[in-house]
Amino acid sequence: MITPRPATTRGHFDFGWLDTCHTFSFGDYHDPDQMQFRALRVLNEDRVQPGQGFGTHGHRDMEILTWVLEGALEHRDSLGTHGVIRPGEAQVMSAGTGIRHSEFNASNEEPVHFLQIWLLPEKPGLAPRYDQVTFPEADLQNRLRLIASPDGAEGSVKVFQDVRVFVARLEAGGEAQAVLDPGRFGFLQVARGSLMLNGQRLQAGDSARIEGEPHLTVHAESPSEVLLFDLA
């Protein structure tokens, strides 16, 4: 069963410096029917204006994954990490016992557009850590490329949860397939473009919960970028 959710039903706030859409309940957006899906707790689509960002703040017991779609995001944290995340780079931060960080648009001229993803960790009290991996453009083209996993397989970033995250950038007419093992669940987020998921049309910002559907085919009607979560 595939259960689509249109982008227009997400929580949406425009603060001027930040335009944000929340797939799941977050901040001032609360929907008891949209609290999480399996271990996927937060999926926010953020657009931050030039030179603006999130000041230093803290997190605990959460696996935080960032995927930039356009622009560049500058990161600093209490571990002493300082870096810039660009399209094609997966960043993960295990908040664990506690970490403080800031995220700012690295440009004073162009906005940054990214997805912020929170996964519930396999257990509380993990040691905080940071990692960032760059994936060649060719690795993401017309295939579902593993970018995050519990074992760091295929050069993906490691997350402390039984979740595998894939990204595909599909040209118009491009197609990618995936198989969900018995007992696994899927969640697909369309980052941009227009596509068909097992015959159901999805647009940019739309998502779909996938249950009892072992074989998945994503067919792009226009140049598209998608994230697929394989969840326990």
PyRosetta script that sets phi, psi and omega in degrees:
from pyrosetta import init, pose_from_sequence

init()
pose = pose_from_sequence("MITPRPATTRGHFDFGWLDTCHTFSFGDYHDPDQMQFRALRVLNEDRVQPGQGFGTHGHRDMEILTWVLEGALEHRDSLGTHGVIRPGEAQVMSAGTGIRHSEFNASNEEPVHFLQIWLLPEKPGLAPRYDQVTFPEADLQNRLRLIASPDGAEGSVKVFQDVRVFVARLEAGGEAQAVLDPGRFGFLQVARGSLMLNGQRLQAGDSARIEGEPHLTVHAESPSEVLLFDLA")
pose.set_psi(1, 131.4)
pose.set_omega(1, 176.0)
pose.set_phi(2, -113.7)
pose.set_psi(2, 123.6)
pose.set_omega(2, -178.8)
pose.set_phi(3, -114.1)
pose.set_psi(3, 101.4)
pose.set_omega(3, -178.1)
pose.set_phi(4, -75.8)
pose.set_psi(4, 154.2)
pose.set_omega(4, 172.5)
pose.set_phi(5, -134.4)
pose.set_psi(5, 116.1)
pose.set_omega(5, -178.6)
pose.set_phi(6, -65.2)
pose.set_psi(6, 148.2)
pose.set_omega(6, 179.4)
pose.set_phi(7, -57.8)
pose.set_psi(7, -32.9)
pose.set_omega(7, -175.3)
pose.set_phi(8, -69.3)
pose.set_psi(8, -12.7)
pose.set_omega(8, 179.7)
pose.set_phi(9, -92.5)
pose.set_psi(9, -2.5)
pose.set_omega(9, 178.7)
pose.set_phi(10, -72.2)
pose.set_psi(10, 159.7)
pose.set_omega(10, 169.9)
pose.set_phi(11, -68.2)
pose.set_psi(11, 138.1)
pose.set_omega(11, -177.1)
pose.set_phi(12, -138.0)
pose.set_psi(12, 133.1)
pose.set_omega(12, 177.9)
pose.set_phi(13, -138.7)
pose.set_psi(13, 137.8)
pose.set_omega(13, 175.3)
pose.set_phi(14, -121.7)
pose.set_psi(14, 108.3)
pose.set_omega(14, -178.6)
pose.set_phi(15, -98.7)
pose.set_psi(15, 10.5)
pose.set_omega(15, -177.3)
pose.set_phi(16, 89.3)
pose.set_psi(16, -68.2)
pose.set_omega(16, 178.3)
pose.set_phi(17, -76.3)
pose.set_psi(17, -22.4)
pose.set_omega(17, -177.9)
pose.set_phi(18, -133.9)
pose.set_psi(18, 126.2)
pose.set_omega(18, 169.8)
pose.set_phi(19, -111.4)
pose.set_psi(19, 119.6)
pose.set_omega(19, -171.4)
pose.set_phi(20, -135.1)
pose.set_psi(20, 141.5)
pose.set_omega(20, 175.3)
pose.set_phi(21, -122.3)
pose.set_psi(21, 133.7)
pose.set_omega(21, -176.2)
pose.set_phi(22, -112.5)
pose.set_psi(22, 118.4)
pose.set_omega(22, 175.7)
pose.set_phi(23, -72.2)
pose.set_psi(23, -36.8)
pose.set_omega(23, 179.1)
pose.set_phi(24, -118.7)
pose.set_psi(24, 162.2)
pose.set_omega(24, -179.3)
pose.set_phi(25, -52.9)
pose.set_psi(25, 131.5)
pose.set_omega(25, -175.4)
pose.set_phi(26, -163.3)
pose.set_psi(26, 134.9)
pose.set_omega(26, 178.0)
pose.set_phi(27, 58.2)
pose.set_psi(27, -125.9)
pose.set_omega(27, -178.6)
pose.set_phi(28, -82.1)
pose.set_psi(28, -3.0)
pose.set_omega(28, 177.1)
pose.set_phi(29, -96.5)
pose.set_psi(29, 120.1)
pose.set_omega(29, 179.3)
pose.set_phi(30, -134.3)
pose.set_psi(30, 123.0)
pose.set_omega(30, 175.5)
pose.set_phi(31, -136.6)
pose.set_psi(31, 113.1)
pose.set_omega(31, -177.3)
pose.set_phi(32, -60.5)
pose.set_psi(32, -19.5)
pose.set_omega(32, 178.0)
pose.set_phi(33, -88.5)
pose.set_psi(33, -6.0)
pose.set_omega(33, -177.9)
pose.set_phi(34, -131.4)
pose.set_psi(34, 58.8)
pose.set_omega(34, -179.7)
pose.set_phi(35, -87.7)
pose.set_psi(35, -39.4)
pose.set_omega(35, -179.9)
pose.set_phi(36, -175.6)
pose.set_psi(36, 172.1)
pose.set_omega(36, 171.1)
pose.set_phi(37, -134.0)
pose.set_psi(37, 109.9)
pose.set_omega(37, -173.8)
pose.set_phi(38, 55.8)
pose.set_psi(38, -126.6)
pose.set_omega(38, -179.6)
pose.set_phi(39, -86.6)
pose.set_psi(39, -2.7)
pose.set_omega(39, 179.6)
pose.set_phi(40, -83.2)
pose.set_psi(40, 107.6)
pose.set_omega(40, -172.0)
pose.set_phi(41, -100.1)
pose.set_psi(41, -36.3)
pose.set_omega(41, -177.5)
pose.set_phi(42, -136.8)
pose.set_psi(42, 136.0)
pose.set_omega(42, 170.8)
pose.set_phi(43, -143.4)
pose.set_psi(43, 97.1)
pose.set_omega(43, -177.9)
pose.set_phi(44, -107.9)
pose.set_psi(44, 135.6)
pose.set_omega(44, 172.8)
pose.set_phi(45, -102.9)
pose.set_psi(45, 113.8)
pose.set_omega(45, -172.8)
pose.set_phi(46, -116.2)
pose.set_psi(46, 139.7)
pose.set_omega(46, 169.4)
pose.set_phi(47, -123.6)
pose.set_psi(47, 118.5)
pose.set_omega(47, -176.2)
pose.set_phi(48, -113.4)
pose.set_psi(48, 132.5)
pose.set_omega(48, -177.8)
pose.set_phi(49, -69.9)
pose.set_psi(49, 160.0)
pose.set_omega(49, -179.0)
pose.set_phi(50, -53.7)
pose.set_psi(50, 134.9)
pose.set_omega(50, 176.0)
pose.set_phi(51, 72.6)
pose.set_psi(51, 3.2)
pose.set_omega(51, -177.8)
pose.set_phi(52, -107.5)
pose.set_psi(52, 169.7)
pose.set_omega(52, 177.7)
pose.set_phi(53, 170.7)
pose.set_psi(53, -169.6)
pose.set_omega(53, -178.2)
pose.set_phi(54, -95.6)
pose.set_psi(54, 115.7)
pose.set_omega(54, 178.6)
pose.set_phi(55, -65.8)
pose.set_psi(55, 172.7)
pose.set_omega(55, -175.5)
pose.set_phi(56, -58.7)
pose.set_psi(56, 127.7)
pose.set_omega(56, -180.0)
pose.set_phi(57, -151.7)
pose.set_psi(57, 167.6)
pose.set_omega(57, -172.9)
pose.set_phi(58, -112.0)
pose.set_psi(58, 157.9)
pose.set_omega(58, 174.1)
pose.set_phi(59, -141.3)
pose.set_psi(59, 157.2)
pose.set_omega(59, 173.9)
pose.set_phi(60, -140.2)
pose.set_psi(60, 148.4)
pose.set_omega(60, 169.5)
pose.set_phi(61, 46.5)
pose.set_psi(61, 58.3)
pose.set_omega(61, 176.2)
pose.set_phi(62, -153.7)
pose.set_psi(62, 140.1)
pose.set_omega(62, 172.0)
pose.set_phi(63, -94.1)
pose.set_psi(63, 116.1)
pose.set_omega(63, -173.9)
pose.set_phi(64, -112.6)
pose.set_psi(64, 118.2)
pose.set_omega(64, -177.8)
pose.set_phi(65, -114.0)
pose.set_psi(65, 133.4)
pose.set_omega(65, 179.5)
pose.set_phi(66, -120.2)
pose.set_psi(66, 133.5)
pose.set_omega(66, 177.3)
pose.set_phi(67, -130.4)
pose.set_psi(67, 114.0)
pose.set_omega(67, -177.0)
pose.set_phi(68, -87.1)
pose.set_psi(68, 133.1)
pose.set_omega(68, 178.7)
pose.set_phi(69, -97.2)
pose.set_psi(69, -40.4)
pose.set_omega(69, 178.5)
pose.set_phi(70, -148.3)
pose.set_psi(70, 143.8)
pose.set_omega(70, 178.0)
pose.set_phi(71, 87.8)
pose.set_psi(71, -157.6)
pose.set_omega(71, -177.0)
pose.set_phi(72, -145.1)
pose.set_psi(72, 139.6)
pose.set_omega(72, -176.9)
pose.set_phi(73, -119.3)
pose.set_psi(73, 125.7)
pose.set_omega(73, -178.9)
pose.set_phi(74, -95.4)
pose.set_psi(74, 130.8)
pose.set_omega(74, -175.3)
pose.set_phi(75, -118.2)
pose.set_psi(75, 137.6)
pose.set_omega(75, 170.4)
pose.set_phi(76, -138.0)
pose.set_psi(76, 143.8)
pose.set_omega(76, 178.3)
pose.set_phi(77, -146.5)
pose.set_psi(77, 173.0)
pose.set_omega(77, -175.3)
pose.set_phi(78, -73.8)
pose.set_psi(78, -4.5)
pose.set_omega(78, 173.1)
pose.set_phi(79, -84.0)
pose.set_psi(79, -6.2)
pose.set_omega(79, -176.9)
pose.set_phi(80, 92.8)
pose.set_psi(80, 6.8)
pose.set_omega(80, 179.9)
pose.set_phi(81, -77.8)
pose.set_psi(81, 136.4)
pose.set_omega(81, 174.2)
pose.set_phi(82, -141.1)
pose.set_psi(82, 122.1)
pose.set_omega(82, -179.4)
pose.set_phi(83, -159.8)
pose.set_psi(83, 171.8)
pose.set_omega(83, 178.2)
pose.set_phi(84, -121.1)
pose.set_psi(84, 131.7)
pose.set_omega(84, -178.8)
pose.set_phi(85, -105.4)
pose.set_psi(85, 129.1)
pose.set_omega(85, -178.6)
pose.set_phi(86, -124.8)
pose.set_psi(86, 168.6)
pose.set_omega(86, 177.5)
pose.set_phi(87, -53.2)
pose.set_psi(87, 137.5)
pose.set_omega(87, -177.8)
pose.set_phi(88, 90.0)
pose.set_psi(88, 3.7)
pose.set_omega(88, 179.5)
pose.set_phi(89, -119.8)
pose.set_psi(89, 129.0)
pose.set_omega(89, 176.2)
pose.set_phi(90, -99.7)
pose.set_psi(90, 128.8)
pose.set_omega(90, 176.3)
pose.set_phi(91, -114.3)
pose.set_psi(91, 135.1)
pose.set_omega(91, 175.0)
pose.set_phi(92, -128.7)
pose.set_psi(92, 141.0)
pose.set_omega(92, 176.7)
pose.set_phi(93, -133.1)
pose.set_psi(93, 118.0)
pose.set_omega(93, 173.6)
pose.set_phi(94, -88.4)
pose.set_psi(94, 112.6)
pose.set_omega(94, -177.7)
pose.set_phi(95, -71.8)
pose.set_psi(95, -37.0)
pose.set_omega(95, 174.5)
pose.set_phi(96, 49.9)
pose.set_psi(96, -127.4)
pose.set_omega(96, -176.6)
pose.set_phi(97, -72.5)
pose.set_psi(97, -6.9)
pose.set_omega(97, 176.0)
pose.set_phi(98, 140.5)
pose.set_psi(98, 131.3)
pose.set_omega(98, 177.1)
pose.set_phi(99, -148.6)
pose.set_psi(99, 146.1)
pose.set_omega(99, 175.7)
pose.set_phi(100, -116.3)
pose.set_psi(100, 140.0)
pose.set_omega(100, -177.8)
pose.set_phi(101, -153.8)
pose.set_psi(101, 166.2)
pose.set_omega(101, 173.0)
pose.set_phi(102, -133.4)
pose.set_psi(102, 150.4)
pose.set_omega(102, 177.7)
pose.set_phi(103, -134.2)
pose.set_psi(103, 119.1)
pose.set_omega(103, -178.4)
pose.set_phi(104, -128.1)
pose.set_psi(104, 149.5)
pose.set_omega(104, 170.7)
pose.set_phi(105, -60.2)
pose.set_psi(105, 124.2)
pose.set_omega(105, -177.1)
pose.set_phi(106, -76.7)
pose.set_psi(106, -7.3)
pose.set_omega(106, -178.0)
pose.set_phi(107, -112.0)
pose.set_psi(107, 144.5)
pose.set_omega(107, 172.9)
pose.set_phi(108, -95.6)
pose.set_psi(108, 6.5)
pose.set_omega(108, -176.2)
pose.set_phi(109, -125.1)
pose.set_psi(109, -35.0)
pose.set_omega(109, -174.1)
pose.set_phi(110, -117.5)
pose.set_psi(110, 144.4)
pose.set_omega(110, 174.9)
pose.set_phi(111, -70.1)
pose.set_psi(111, 162.9)
pose.set_omega(111, 173.6)
pose.set_phi(112, -118.8)
pose.set_psi(112, 138.4)
pose.set_omega(112, -175.5)
pose.set_phi(113, -124.9)
pose.set_psi(113, 121.3)
pose.set_omega(113, -175.4)
pose.set_phi(114, -151.4)
pose.set_psi(114, 165.1)
pose.set_omega(114, 174.2)
pose.set_phi(115, -108.1)
pose.set_psi(115, 131.2)
pose.set_omega(115, 174.2)
pose.set_phi(116, -110.3)
pose.set_psi(116, 124.9)
pose.set_omega(116, -172.1)
pose.set_phi(117, -123.0)
pose.set_psi(117, 128.4)
pose.set_omega(117, 175.9)
pose.set_phi(118, -114.5)
pose.set_psi(118, 130.1)
pose.set_omega(118, 175.3)
pose.set_phi(119, -115.9)
pose.set_psi(119, 135.7)
pose.set_omega(119, 174.4)
pose.set_phi(120, -66.9)
pose.set_psi(120, 131.5)
pose.set_omega(120, -178.2)
pose.set_phi(121, -73.4)
pose.set_psi(121, 162.8)
pose.set_omega(121, -179.7)
pose.set_phi(122, -66.3)
pose.set_psi(122, -26.2)
pose.set_omega(122, 177.2)
pose.set_phi(123, -159.0)
pose.set_psi(123, 155.3)
pose.set_omega(123, 178.7)
pose.set_phi(124, -78.4)
pose.set_psi(124, 166.7)
pose.set_omega(124, 171.9)
pose.set_phi(125, 78.2)
pose.set_psi(125, 20.0)
pose.set_omega(125, 177.4)
pose.set_phi(126, -71.3)
pose.set_psi(126, 157.0)
pose.set_omega(126, 177.0)
pose.set_phi(127, -72.1)
pose.set_psi(127, 132.7)
pose.set_omega(127, 177.9)
pose.set_phi(128, -60.8)
pose.set_psi(128, 146.8)
pose.set_omega(128, 178.7)
pose.set_phi(129, -159.5)
pose.set_psi(129, 167.5)
pose.set_omega(129, -177.8)
pose.set_phi(130, -140.1)
pose.set_psi(130, 142.9)
pose.set_omega(130, 174.2)
pose.set_phi(131, -151.5)
pose.set_psi(131, 154.1)
pose.set_omega(131, 179.7)
pose.set_phi(132, -149.1)
pose.set_psi(132, 132.3)
pose.set_omega(132, -177.3)
pose.set_phi(133, -131.1)
pose.set_psi(133, 137.7)
pose.set_omega(133, 176.3)
pose.set_phi(134, -99.6)
pose.set_psi(134, 133.5)
pose.set_omega(134, 178.6)
pose.set_phi(135, -112.4)
pose.set_psi(135, 124.9)
pose.set_omega(135, 178.1)
pose.set_phi(136, -56.5)
pose.set_psi(136, 144.9)
pose.set_omega(136, -178.5)
pose.set_phi(137, -54.0)
pose.set_psi(137, -41.0)
pose.set_omega(137, -177.5)
pose.set_phi(138, -62.0)
pose.set_psi(138, -28.6)
pose.set_omega(138, -179.9)
pose.set_phi(139, -68.8)
pose.set_psi(139, -22.0)
pose.set_omega(139, -174.9)
pose.set_phi(140, -99.0)
pose.set_psi(140, -9.6)
pose.set_omega(140, -172.9)
pose.set_phi(141, -80.7)
pose.set_psi(141, 123.3)
pose.set_omega(141, 172.1)
pose.set_phi(142, 53.7)
pose.set_psi(142, 34.4)
pose.set_omega(142, 173.2)
pose.set_phi(143, -158.6)
pose.set_psi(143, 158.4)
pose.set_omega(143, 175.7)
pose.set_phi(144, -89.9)
pose.set_psi(144, 106.9)
pose.set_omega(144, -176.1)
pose.set_phi(145, -95.9)
pose.set_psi(145, 128.3)
pose.set_omega(145, 177.8)
pose.set_phi(146, -68.3)
pose.set_psi(146, 122.8)
pose.set_omega(146, 179.1)
pose.set_phi(147, -115.3)
pose.set_psi(147, -18.5)
pose.set_omega(147, 179.3)
pose.set_phi(148, -148.7)
pose.set_psi(148, 140.0)
pose.set_omega(148, -177.6)
pose.set_phi(149, -160.2)
pose.set_psi(149, 164.6)
pose.set_omega(149, -179.6)
pose.set_phi(150, -74.4)
pose.set_psi(150, -12.8)
pose.set_omega(150, -178.6)
pose.set_phi(151, -121.5)
pose.set_psi(151, 7.5)
pose.set_omega(151, -180.0)
pose.set_phi(152, 65.5)
pose.set_psi(152, 26.2)
pose.set_omega(152, -177.0)
pose.set_phi(153, -60.6)
pose.set_psi(153, 148.5)
pose.set_omega(153, 174.8)
pose.set_phi(154, 56.3)
pose.set_psi(154, 28.5)
pose.set_omega(154, 179.1)
pose.set_phi(155, 77.5)
pose.set_psi(155, 14.8)
pose.set_omega(155, 178.6)
pose.set_phi(156, -76.5)
pose.set_psi(156, 162.9)
pose.set_omega(156, 173.6)
pose.set_phi(157, -74.5)
pose.set_psi(157, 148.8)
pose.set_omega(157, -177.9)
pose.set_phi(158, -91.2)
pose.set_psi(158, 134.9)
pose.set_omega(158, 173.1)
pose.set_phi(159, -123.0)
pose.set_psi(159, 144.9)
pose.set_omega(159, -178.9)
pose.set_phi(160, -90.3)
pose.set_psi(160, 65.3)
pose.set_omega(160, 177.5)
pose.set_phi(161, -166.7)
pose.set_psi(161, 151.2)
pose.set_omega(161, -179.0)
pose.set_phi(162, -79.8)
pose.set_psi(162, 69.5)
pose.set_omega(162, -179.2)
pose.set_phi(163, -136.2)
pose.set_psi(163, 138.4)
pose.set_omega(163, 172.4)
pose.set_phi(164, -121.1)
pose.set_psi(164, 130.4)
pose.set_omega(164, -177.0)
pose.set_phi(165, -115.3)
pose.set_psi(165, 129.3)
pose.set_omega(165, -179.6)
pose.set_phi(166, -119.3)
pose.set_psi(166, 149.0)
pose.set_omega(166, 174.9)
pose.set_phi(167, -128.4)
pose.set_psi(167, 139.7)
pose.set_omega(167, 173.4)
pose.set_phi(168, -133.7)
pose.set_psi(168, 136.0)
pose.set_omega(168, 169.4)
pose.set_phi(169, -110.8)
pose.set_psi(169, 114.1)
pose.set_omega(169, -171.7)
pose.set_phi(170, -110.9)
pose.set_psi(170, 133.1)
pose.set_omega(170, 172.1)
pose.set_phi(171, -75.8)
pose.set_psi(171, 163.8)
pose.set_omega(171, 177.6)
pose.set_phi(172, -57.6)
pose.set_psi(172, 126.7)
pose.set_omega(172, -176.6)
pose.set_phi(173, 88.5)
pose.set_psi(173, -6.8)
pose.set_omega(173, 179.3)
pose.set_phi(174, -73.2)
pose.set_psi(174, 156.6)
pose.set_omega(174, -175.3)
pose.set_phi(175, -143.1)
pose.set_psi(175, 144.4)
pose.set_omega(175, 175.8)
pose.set_phi(176, -138.3)
pose.set_psi(176, 146.9)
pose.set_omega(176, -180.0)
pose.set_phi(177, -120.1)
pose.set_psi(177, 154.0)
pose.set_omega(177, 175.5)
pose.set_phi(178, -145.9)
pose.set_psi(178, 154.8)
pose.set_omega(178, 177.0)
pose.set_phi(179, -124.6)
pose.set_psi(179, 129.5)
pose.set_omega(179, 174.3)
pose.set_phi(180, -100.9)
pose.set_psi(180, 124.9)
pose.set_omega(180, 179.6)
pose.set_phi(181, -66.2)
pose.set_psi(181, 157.2)
pose.set_omega(181, 178.4)
pose.set_phi(182, -53.4)
pose.set_psi(182, 135.0)
pose.set_omega(182, 180.0)
pose.set_phi(183, 85.4)
pose.set_psi(183, -2.8)
pose.set_omega(183, 179.0)
pose.set_phi(184, -96.3)
pose.set_psi(184, 157.8)
pose.set_omega(184, 179.8)
pose.set_phi(185, -122.3)
pose.set_psi(185, 154.1)
pose.set_omega(185, 178.4)
pose.set_phi(186, -123.2)
pose.set_psi(186, 153.7)
pose.set_omega(186, 173.0)
pose.set_phi(187, -142.4)
pose.set_psi(187, 124.3)
pose.set_omega(187, -178.4)
pose.set_phi(188, -113.9)
pose.set_psi(188, 130.5)
pose.set_omega(188, 176.1)
pose.set_phi(189, -117.9)
pose.set_psi(189, 125.5)
pose.set_omega(189, 176.4)
pose.set_phi(190, -88.2)
pose.set_psi(190, 113.7)
pose.set_omega(190, -179.8)
pose.set_phi(191, -79.8)
pose.set_psi(191, -36.4)
pose.set_omega(191, 175.9)
pose.set_phi(192, -164.5)
pose.set_psi(192, 157.8)
pose.set_omega(192, 178.1)
pose.set_phi(193, 97.4)
pose.set_psi(193, -163.7)
pose.set_omega(193, -179.3)
pose.set_phi(194, -143.6)
pose.set_psi(194, 135.4)
pose.set_omega(194, -174.1)
pose.set_phi(195, -153.2)
pose.set_psi(195, 171.9)
pose.set_omega(195, 173.7)
pose.set_phi(196, -115.7)
pose.set_psi(196, 129.8)
pose.set_omega(196, 174.3)
pose.set_phi(197, -111.6)
pose.set_psi(197, 107.6)
pose.set_omega(197, -176.1)
pose.set_phi(198, 48.0)
pose.set_psi(198, 42.0)
pose.set_omega(198, 175.9)
pose.set_phi(199, 89.2)
pose.set_psi(199, -3.7)
pose.set_omega(199, 178.7)
pose.set_phi(200, -102.7)
pose.set_psi(200, 129.4)
pose.set_omega(200, -176.1)
pose.set_phi(201, -80.2)
pose.set_psi(201, 133.1)
pose.set_omega(201, 176.8)
pose.set_phi(202, -131.0)
pose.set_psi(202, 143.4)
pose.set_omega(202, 179.8)
pose.set_phi(203, -113.6)
pose.set_psi(203, 172.6)
pose.set_omega(203, 178.4)
pose.set_phi(204, -52.8)
pose.set_psi(204, 130.0)
pose.set_omega(204, -179.9)
pose.set_phi(205, 91.5)
pose.set_psi(205, -17.9)
pose.set_omega(205, 176.7)
pose.set_phi(206, -72.1)
pose.set_psi(206, 157.1)
pose.set_omega(206, 174.5)
pose.set_phi(207, -137.2)
pose.set_psi(207, 172.2)
pose.set_omega(207, 178.8)
pose.set_phi(208, -151.1)
pose.set_psi(208, 131.5)
pose.set_omega(208, 170.4)
pose.set_phi(209, -86.9)
pose.set_psi(209, 138.4)
pose.set_omega(209, -173.7)
pose.set_phi(210, -126.3)
pose.set_psi(210, 118.4)
pose.set_omega(210, -178.7)
pose.set_phi(211, -135.3)
pose.set_psi(211, 131.7)
pose.set_omega(211, 177.9)
pose.set_phi(212, 62.9)
pose.set_psi(212, 31.0)
pose.set_omega(212, -178.0)
pose.set_phi(213, -127.3)
pose.set_psi(213, 87.3)
pose.set_omega(213, -170.0)
pose.set_phi(214, -70.1)
pose.set_psi(214, -31.7)
pose.set_omega(214, -175.7)
pose.set_phi(215, -110.8)
pose.set_psi(215, 125.1)
pose.set_omega(215, -177.2)
pose.set_phi(216, -120.1)
pose.set_psi(216, 135.7)
pose.set_omega(216, 174.0)
pose.set_phi(217, -126.8)
pose.set_psi(217, 123.4)
pose.set_omega(217, 176.9)
pose.set_phi(218, -107.9)
pose.set_psi(218, 119.7)
pose.set_omega(218, -179.2)
pose.set_phi(219, -119.7)
pose.set_psi(219, 118.7)
pose.set_omega(219, -176.0)
pose.set_phi(220, -83.8)
pose.set_psi(220, 128.5)
pose.set_omega(220, 174.5)
pose.set_phi(221, -88.1)
pose.set_psi(221, -23.7)
pose.set_omega(221, 175.8)
pose.set_phi(222, -142.7)
pose.set_psi(222, 167.1)
pose.set_omega(222, 176.7)
pose.set_phi(223, -51.9)
pose.set_psi(223, 125.9)
pose.set_omega(223, -169.6)
pose.set_phi(224, -138.2)
pose.set_psi(224, 157.7)
pose.set_omega(224, 172.6)
pose.set_phi(225, -134.3)
pose.set_psi(225, 130.4)
pose.set_omega(225, -176.4)
pose.set_phi(226, -133.5)
pose.set_psi(226, 152.7)
pose.set_omega(226, 171.4)
pose.set_phi(227, -118.9)
pose.set_psi(227, 132.8)
pose.set_omega(227, 177.0)
pose.set_phi(228, -119.1)
pose.set_psi(228, 126.7)
pose.set_omega(228, 177.7)
pose.set_phi(229, -104.9)
pose.set_psi(229, 124.6)
pose.set_omega(229, 175.4)
pose.set_phi(230, -103.4)
pose.set_psi(230, 111.1)
pose.set_omega(230, -167.4)
pose.set_phi(231, -120.1)
pose.set_psi(231, 145.7)
pose.set_omega(231, 175.0)
pose.set_phi(232, -71.5)
pose.dump_pdb("model.pdb")
